[in-house]
Amino acid sequence: MKVLKYIWVALLIISILLPMLLFLNPFVWGMRRAPEYIPSERLEKVLLKMDEEINKIERTEIYTYNNEPNLWYLRDCENQKLDSLNNFKIDLTEIKSDSFIREKIKKYAPLIEKEIECKCYDSLIFSYQLRVSEHDLTEVAVGFKIKSK
């Protein structure tokens, strides 16, 4: 009788754990890469050149990780089934001179626009935090409409 009880408990545990291992696959959970936009080599070169030119005067970094990395978004865009286009966003870290950075943005915006591979973006947005005083930061965004080709 006790043996039969242990067999039923074992079958119950297996019937719960086996579907979990097959369908939920907990071994892959920690291995998934977070979605992140990966720029093309040409765009990476333009961004690197812009970063080097800005870093001669100010210490800053350029990030493109906030863009739409979703494969389905890009497929829908290629098949022209999107209701609206997203913005291509470039984030810069803290800036001290607003006029200097705006000059560099105006210089590099057409080059970046040209190097964005897909036509799935509506506008190009640069955002950064401007240091107004020692303890005061202001969020600034500069946008450019991407020309349809």
Backbone torsions as a table, in degrees:
resi	resn	phi	psi	omega
1	MET	NA	-43.8	178.6
2	LYS	-66.2	-35.2	179.4
3	VAL	-64.4	-41.8	178.4
4	LEU	-63.6	-37.8	178.3
5	LYS	-64.9	-44.0	178.5
6	TYR	-63.9	-36.8	178.2
7	ILE	-65.5	-43.1	178.4
8	TRP	-63.5	-40.2	178.4
9	VAL	-65.3	-43.0	179.4
10	ALA	-63.2	-43.7	178.6
11	LEU	-64.0	-37.9	178.5
12	LEU	-65.1	-44.6	179.0
13	ILE	-64.5	-44.2	179.4
14	ILE	-64.5	-40.4	-179.1
15	SER	-67.2	-21.8	175.9
16	ILE	-87.8	-44.5	-175.2
17	LEU	-76.0	-35.3	-177.3
18	LEU	-62.2	-48.5	176.7
19	PRO	-62.6	-35.5	178.5
20	MET	-62.4	-44.4	-179.9
21	LEU	-67.1	-36.0	-178.2
22	LEU	-77.3	-44.1	-172.3
23	PHE	-97.4	-37.4	-178.7
24	LEU	-89.5	-26.4	175.8
25	ASN	44.6	72.8	-177.2
26	PRO	-67.2	-14.4	-178.7
27	PHE	-74.3	-18.8	-179.2
28	VAL	-95.2	-14.0	-174.1
29	TRP	-56.2	-45.5	-178.0
30	GLY	-80.8	-6.0	-174.6
31	MET	-99.5	-8.7	-178.5
32	ARG	-70.5	136.7	177.6
33	ARG	-83.2	136.5	178.3
34	ALA	-65.8	141.3	179.4
35	PRO	-64.9	132.5	-177.2
36	GLU	-150.9	140.6	178.3
37	TYR	-73.4	129.9	177.5
38	ILE	-114.1	110.7	-177.5
39	PRO	-71.3	157.1	177.6
40	SER	-69.4	167.1	-179.5
41	GLU	-63.6	-40.9	-179.5
42	ARG	-65.4	-43.1	177.4
43	LEU	-65.5	-38.6	178.0
44	GLU	-61.3	-39.2	178.4
45	LYS	-65.2	-42.6	179.4
46	VAL	-64.2	-43.7	179.5
47	LEU	-65.3	-37.2	178.2
48	LEU	-66.2	-41.3	178.1
49	LYS	-63.8	-42.4	177.6
50	MET	-63.1	-42.9	179.7
51	ASP	-62.2	-43.1	179.1
52	GLU	-63.9	-41.4	-179.1
53	GLU	-67.4	-39.4	178.4
54	ILE	-69.8	-38.7	-177.1
55	ASN	-70.2	-9.5	173.4
56	LYS	-68.1	-31.9	-178.2
57	ILE	-106.0	-45.9	-176.7
58	GLU	-126.2	148.6	178.5
59	ARG	-90.5	110.8	-179.4
60	THR	-150.1	167.6	176.1
61	GLU	-130.8	152.9	-178.6
62	ILE	-113.8	131.6	179.6
63	TYR	-125.5	142.0	175.2
64	THR	-123.4	16.2	-172.8
65	TYR	-72.7	-11.4	-177.3
66	ASN	-85.9	8.1	-176.4
67	ASN	-89.0	165.1	-175.2
68	GLU	-70.3	105.4	-179.5
69	PRO	-94.8	0.1	-171.0
70	ASN	-65.8	125.3	179.7
71	LEU	-60.9	-37.1	-178.8
72	TRP	-68.6	-34.9	176.7
73	TYR	-62.4	-45.2	-179.1
74	LEU	-67.2	-38.1	177.4
75	ARG	-66.2	-43.3	177.9
76	ASP	-63.0	-35.6	179.2
77	CYS	-66.8	-44.1	178.8
78	GLU	-61.9	-36.3	-179.9
79	ASN	-87.6	4.2	178.3
80	GLN	55.7	48.3	179.4
81	LYS	-117.3	19.2	179.9
82	LEU	-89.2	141.7	175.2
83	ASP	-75.8	-40.7	179.5
84	SER	-148.0	153.8	-179.6
85	LEU	-93.7	149.9	176.8
86	ASN	-87.7	169.2	176.3
87	ASN	-93.4	146.5	173.1
88	PHE	-91.8	116.3	-172.2
89	LYS	-109.9	132.6	175.6
90	ILE	-119.6	120.5	-179.3
91	ASP	-100.5	135.1	173.3
92	LEU	-115.1	148.9	177.9
93	THR	-76.0	-171.7	-173.3
94	GLU	-52.8	132.4	-177.3
95	ILE	-120.2	144.6	178.1
96	LYS	-103.7	-35.5	-176.3
97	SER	-110.2	107.8	-177.0
98	ASP	-68.6	-42.8	-177.4
99	SER	-65.5	-39.0	179.3
100	PHE	-63.8	-46.9	-176.5
101	ILE	-70.0	-35.0	177.1
102	ARG	-65.1	-36.4	177.1
103	GLU	-63.4	-43.3	179.6
104	LYS	-68.9	-36.2	178.1
105	ILE	-65.2	-44.1	178.7
106	LYS	-63.9	-32.8	179.3
107	LYS	-71.2	-43.2	-172.7
108	TYR	-93.2	-14.4	-178.6
109	ALA	-57.7	-46.5	178.6
110	PRO	-64.7	-34.3	178.7
111	LEU	-68.4	-41.8	178.8
112	ILE	-67.0	-42.2	179.0
113	GLU	-58.9	-39.7	-179.8
114	LYS	-67.9	-32.8	-175.6
115	GLU	-89.1	-10.0	176.4
116	ILE	-67.9	119.3	-171.7
117	GLU	-66.0	-51.7	-175.2
118	CYS	-90.7	155.4	-179.9
119	LYS	-97.1	33.8	-174.3
120	CYS	-97.5	16.2	-179.2
121	TYR	-122.5	140.5	-176.7
122	ASP	-85.8	-42.8	-178.7
123	SER	-148.4	162.5	-179.1
124	LEU	-106.6	121.7	-177.0
125	ILE	-122.1	125.8	173.1
126	PHE	-102.6	128.0	176.2
127	SER	-127.7	143.0	179.4
128	TYR	-156.0	165.2	176.6
129	GLN	-103.1	123.4	-179.4
130	LEU	-96.7	126.0	178.3
131	ARG	-81.5	108.4	-179.0
132	VAL	-82.4	-47.7	175.8
133	SER	-137.1	-172.6	-175.7
134	GLU	-60.8	-35.0	-176.8
135	HIS	-115.7	4.4	-172.6
136	ASP	-117.3	123.2	176.9
137	LEU	-116.1	142.8	177.5
138	THR	-123.9	133.8	178.1
139	GLU	-80.8	127.7	-179.0
140	VAL	-124.7	138.8	176.8
141	ALA	-131.8	132.1	177.7
142	VAL	-119.8	126.4	-175.1
143	GLY	-122.1	150.4	177.3
144	PHE	-134.2	135.2	176.5
145	LYS	-75.3	130.6	177.9
146	ILE	-83.2	128.7	-178.0
147	LYS	-73.4	133.8	176.6
148	SER	-72.9	140.5	-178.2
149	LYS	-109.1	NA	NA
